[in-house]
Amino acid sequence: MGLPTTPSAETRRLRAIVAIARAVNDAVIDERRFGDLVARTVATLVGDGATLWLYSLDNSSLVRVGAGHRDAISAMLLREGAASVLRGRGDAVVDAVLDSGAAAVLNQDEMGRHIAEFDPQLAPWLAVCGVSSVAVLPLGDGAWPCGVLIATRDAGRPSYTDDEFAFLQAIAETAASTVNTASLLTGSAAAVEELRRQATALDQLSDVVVAWDNEGKVIGWNAAAERIYGYSAIEALGCDAYTLLDTHVIDPETGQRSPADRAYTELLDGLTGAGSVTLDLTQRRADGETVAVTRTLTGLADRQGRIIGVIAIDHDLGDRGPRERTALHDAVTGLPNARFLRDHVERVLISWAGGAGLAAALVIQLGDLNTLLKGLPTDVAGQLVKVLAGRLAASLRRGDVIARTGQDEFVVVAESVGDVANVERLAKRLVTAARQPLAAGGQTMLLHPAVGVSMLDDRQPVQLTPEELIGQAADALPAARADPAHISFGSAA
């Protein structure tokens, strides 16, 4: 019998990658156990130290879930450093990596300059003295990273070779895949419960509210849906949302009806502007009678902002279809109007009161718009307003809703915003869009927008009306006009 052979370095690395990929259960049950596995793998096979950081549930900070080092004392120092760092307020290199999605390596000279500005509270991954080089690798791409892997080399040791860096990238990619898989496993039940919770809250509304998950199965059916369509919630829940009511879409140009199949949900995948889409439909009731409705579709997001289903609000029109559609939308831009907005904000407030997380309302006022449009032909003025509305709508995230509420005023409602910084970025995009030049009649016109913001924080359960929420944002407009950034936050709920 021959003596056992020592595995090659390549074999050990491959086994390590497989072990990380198989550690889904650890990532589900105990993130820190999984984090320590990843950090130990880096420390042992590449060296010398490593920490693994994942975003908190609200994406406001990086939380250390694992630390390791070849030296026991250094490992202890890494574990005793700051356990979390606020997003955007820590190490500039780490922030740049997370924003860009591109990994980075600092060599000895670069580390020397970097450590000169080093604050252990902002960069606890550098808690071990004598670091000569560091590799920072995002977990996931730049759009949706779930965290970061940071590896360090002790003083006197060479920087990472291309081969070692490639292995670190493989570890980061595998760790990201494992974390995301674990998140899906732990989040699937929670996602369904979130859909049910929000749909149940919407039972208080007079309009029909139907919700379905990403597989098209009905998971929400309010009292108005029972009344209008004749199916009880017990009968409707679990059915296919697209066939239960024999839904047909009405072409606004020809009036022709066509069946709505699963491609119908592709409309939601493409939502970038108003954040919702409105269609005229016919639906079949339980008694076989056909009813006409206007349906507004919105992607339903969980607390991490992931789309987990669809929520539909139906207005029973009878023979009033075109008139009702006009009553809910601005005649010039086609955007939702103030009446539509109030219904939507009412839904948002109900969801928020049930714990749906941070949300915001933003009032955009263009005080000089009317002056600039004076003297222009009606059709030209209308076209300019359409262009402006399109620019504002293109600045939004999927799921955000924008309405035109006045001649020179728009309102945006944003749910699942994560943190205040995301709302501020949204406000800045709206200001930038509104300040783009408008050209008409050989003239170039510039607007001077102001954006007032009102926040909804579920940690402060104060019941508001739609008018109060929008009013808080409007009250911030005077301060926004005086602010160099043209943005001001009103009193939070």
Residue pairs with C-beta under 8 A, 6 or more apart in sequence:
7 15
9 45
12 45
13 45
13 167
13 170
16 41
16 45
16 171
17 170
17 171
17 174
19 37
19 41
20 37
20 38
20 41
20 171
20 174
20 175
20 178
21 174
21 177
21 178
23 34
23 37
23 178
24 178
24 181
24 182
24 185
26 33
26 34
26 37
27 34
27 178
27 179
27 181
27 182
28 182
28 185
28 186
31 54
31 65
32 65
32 66
34 65
34 66
34 178
34 179
34 182
35 52
35 54
35 64
35 65
35 66
35 67
36 65
36 66
36 67
36 68
37 66
38 50
38 52
38 66
38 149
38 171
38 175
39 50
39 51
39 52
39 66
39 67
39 68
40 50
40 66
40 68
41 50
41 68
41 171
42 50
42 68
42 149
42 151
42 168
42 171
43 49
43 50
43 68
43 69
43 70
43 75
44 68
44 70
45 167
46 151
46 160
46 164
46 167
46 168
47 70
47 153
47 154
47 157
48 69
48 70
48 71
48 74
48 152
48 153
48 154
48 157
49 67
49 68
49 69
49 70
49 74
49 75
49 78
49 128
49 131
49 151
49 152
49 154
50 66
50 67
50 68
50 69
50 149
50 150
50 151
50 152
51 64
51 66
51 67
51 68
51 78
51 124
51 125
51 149
51 150
52 64
52 65
52 66
52 67
52 147
52 148
52 149
52 150
52 175
53 62
53 63
53 64
53 65
53 85
53 125
53 147
53 148
53 149
53 150
54 62
54 63
54 65
54 139
54 146
54 147
54 179
55 61
55 62
55 63
55 87
55 145
55 146
55 147
56 62
56 63
56 84
57 303
57 304
58 303
58 357
58 358
58 418
58 419
59 87
59 304
59 418
59 419
60 86
60 87
60 418
60 419
61 84
61 85
61 86
61 87
62 84
62 85
62 87
62 90
62 94
62 147
62 148
63 83
63 84
64 81
64 82
64 83
64 84
64 124
65 147
67 75
67 78
67 79
67 81
68 75
68 78
69 75
69 77
69 78
69 128
74 128
74 154
77 127
77 128
78 124
78 125
78 127
78 128
80 127
81 120
81 124
81 125
81 127
82 120
82 121
82 124
83 124
85 91
85 122
85 123
85 124
87 95
87 419
87 421
88 95
88 421
89 122
90 122
90 123
91 122
91 123
91 125
91 126
93 104
93 106
93 114
93 134
93 136
94 123
94 125
94 136
94 148
94 150
96 104
97 103
97 104
97 136
97 137
97 138
97 148
98 138
98 142
98 145
98 148
99 142
100 142
101 138
101 140
101 141
101 142
101 143
101 145
102 138
102 142
103 135
103 136
103 137
103 138
103 165
103 168
103 169
103 172
104 135
104 136
105 133
105 134
105 135
105 136
105 159
105 160
105 165
106 114
106 133
106 134
106 136
107 133
107 159
108 132
108 133
108 159
111 131
111 132
111 133
111 134
115 126
115 131
118 126
120 126
120 127
125 134
125 150
125 152
126 134
126 152
128 152
128 154
130 154
130 155
130 156
131 152
131 153
131 154
131 155
132 153
132 154
132 155
132 156
132 157
132 158
132 159
133 152
133 153
133 157
133 158
133 159
133 160
134 150
134 151
134 152
134 153
135 150
135 151
135 152
135 160
135 165
135 168
136 148
136 149
136 150
137 148
137 149
137 150
137 151
137 168
137 169
137 171
137 172
138 145
138 147
138 148
138 172
138 176
139 145
139 146
139 147
139 148
139 149
139 172
139 175
139 176
139 179
140 146
140 147
140 176
140 180
145 176
146 176
146 179
146 180
146 183
147 176
147 179
149 168
149 171
149 172
149 175
151 160
151 168
153 159
153 160
160 168
187 302
187 304
187 306
190 302
191 213
191 302
191 306
191 308
191 309
192 213
192 219
194 302
194 303
194 308
194 356
195 211
195 213
195 219
195 220
195 300
195 308
195 309
196 219
196 220
197 354
197 355
198 211
198 220
198 300
198 311
198 351
198 354
198 356
199 209
199 210
199 211
199 219
199 220
199 221
199 222
199 311
200 220
201 350
201 351
201 353
201 354
202 209
202 211
202 220
202 222
202 311
202 347
202 350
202 351
203 209
203 222
203 223
204 350
205 222
205 224
205 313
205 343
205 346
205 347
205 350
206 224
207 224
207 313
207 314
207 315
207 343
208 222
208 224
208 225
208 228
208 229
208 293
208 312
208 313
208 314
208 315
208 316
209 220
209 222
209 224
209 225
209 311
209 312
209 313
209 314
209 347
210 218
210 220
210 221
210 222
210 225
210 236
210 241
210 311
210 312
210 314
211 218
211 219
211 220
211 221
211 300
211 309
211 310
211 311
211 312
212 218
212 219
212 220
212 241
212 309
212 310
212 312
213 219
213 308
213 309
214 307
214 308
214 309
216 240
216 241
216 242
216 262
216 265
217 238
217 239
217 240
217 241
218 236
218 237
218 238
218 239
218 240
218 241
218 244
219 237
219 238
219 309
220 311
221 231
221 233
221 236
221 237
222 233
225 231
225 233
225 236
225 314
226 232
226 233
228 285
228 291
228 314
228 316
229 236
229 245
229 283
229 285
229 286
229 291
230 285
230 286
230 287
231 244
231 286
235 286
236 244
241 310
242 260
242 261
242 262
242 264
245 283
245 284
245 285
246 259
246 283
246 284
247 259
247 260
247 264
247 281
247 282
247 283
248 257
248 258
248 259
248 260
248 281
248 282
249 257
249 258
249 259
249 260
249 264
249 279
249 280
249 281
250 256
250 257
250 279
250 280
250 281
250 282
250 292
250 321
251 257
251 258
252 280
257 282
260 281
265 310
267 277
267 297
268 277
268 297
268 298
268 299
268 307
268 310
271 277
271 299
271 398
271 399
272 393
272 394
272 396
272 398
273 390
273 393
273 394
273 396
273 402
274 335
274 336
274 393
274 396
274 400
274 401
274 402
275 298
275 299
275 396
275 397
275 398
275 399
275 400
275 401
275 402
276 296
276 297
276 298
276 336
276 344
276 401
277 296
277 297
278 294
278 295
278 296
278 297
278 325
278 328
278 329
278 336
279 294
279 295
279 297
280 292
280 293
280 294
280 295
280 317
280 321
280 325
281 292
281 293
281 294
281 295
281 314
282 290
282 291
282 292
282 293
283 290
283 291
283 293
283 314
284 290
284 291
285 291
291 316
291 317
291 318
292 316
292 317
292 318
292 319
292 321
293 314
293 315
293 316
293 317
294 314
294 315
294 317
294 321
294 324
294 325
294 328
295 312
295 313
295 314
295 315
296 312
296 313
296 340
296 344
297 310
297 311
297 312
298 310
298 311
298 312
298 313
298 399
298 401
299 307
299 309
299 310
299 398
299 399
300 307
300 308
300 309
300 310
300 311
301 307
301 308
301 399
301 415
301 416
302 308
302 416
303 356
303 357
303 416
304 416
304 418
305 399
305 416
305 417
305 418
307 398
307 399
313 343
313 347
315 324
315 328
317 324
327 337
327 339
328 336
328 337
328 339
328 340
329 335
329 336
329 337
329 340
330 336
330 337
330 403
330 404
332 382
332 385
332 386
332 404
333 385
333 386
333 389
333 404
334 386
335 389
335 393
335 402
335 403
335 404
335 410
336 344
336 401
336 402
336 403
336 404
337 403
337 404
337 405
338 403
338 405
338 406
340 403
341 401
341 403
341 405
341 411
341 413
341 466
341 470
342 466
342 467
344 401
344 403
344 413
345 361
345 413
345 466
345 469
345 470
346 466
348 356
348 359
348 413
348 415
348 456
349 456
349 463
349 464
349 465
349 466
349 469
351 415
352 359
352 456
352 458
353 461
353 463
355 458
356 415
356 416
356 458
357 415
357 416
357 417
357 458
358 416
358 417
358 418
358 419
358 420
358 455
358 456
358 457
358 458
359 413
359 414
359 415
359 416
359 417
359 455
359 456
360 413
360 414
360 417
360 423
360 426
360 453
360 454
360 455
360 456
361 411
361 412
361 413
361 414
361 453
361 454
361 456
361 469
361 470
361 472
361 473
362 411
362 412
362 413
362 414
362 423
362 426
362 427
362 430
362 451
362 452
362 453
362 454
362 473
363 409
363 410
363 411
363 451
363 452
363 453
363 470
363 473
363 474
363 476
363 477
364 392
364 409
364 410
364 411
364 412
364 430
364 434
364 449
364 450
364 451
365 408
365 409
365 449
365 450
365 451
365 452
365 474
365 477
366 388
366 408
366 409
366 410
366 434
366 447
366 448
366 449
367 408
367 448
367 450
367 481
368 408
368 447
368 448
369 385
369 388
369 407
369 408
369 447
370 407
370 408
372 438
372 445
372 447
373 381
373 384
373 385
376 384
376 440
376 441
380 440
380 441
381 440
384 438
384 440
384 445
387 438
388 434
388 438
388 447
389 402
389 404
389 410
391 433
391 434
391 436
392 402
392 410
392 412
392 430
392 433
392 434
393 402
394 433
395 426
395 429
395 430
395 432
395 433
396 402
396 412
396 414
396 426
396 429
397 414
397 426
399 414
399 415
399 416
400 412
400 413
400 414
400 415
400 426
401 412
401 413
402 410
402 411
402 412
403 410
403 411
403 413
404 410
405 411
411 470
411 473
412 426
412 430
414 423
414 426
417 423
417 426
420 455
420 489
423 453
423 455
424 487
427 451
427 453
427 487
428 485
428 487
430 449
430 451
431 449
431 451
431 485
431 486
431 487
434 447
434 449
435 446
435 447
435 448
435 449
437 444
437 445
437 446
438 444
438 445
438 446
438 447
439 445
448 481
448 486
449 486
450 477
450 480
450 481
450 486
450 487
450 488
451 480
451 486
451 487
451 488
452 472
452 473
452 474
452 475
452 476
452 477
452 479
452 480
452 488
452 489
452 490
453 473
453 476
453 487
453 488
453 489
453 490
454 469
454 470
454 471
454 472
454 473
454 476
454 489
454 490
454 491
454 492
454 493
455 489
455 492
455 493
456 464
456 469
456 492
456 493
457 492
457 493
460 492
460 493
462 493
464 493
469 493
472 490
472 491
472 493
473 490
474 490
475 490
475 491
476 488
476 489
476 490
477 488
478 488
479 488
480 486
480 487
480 488
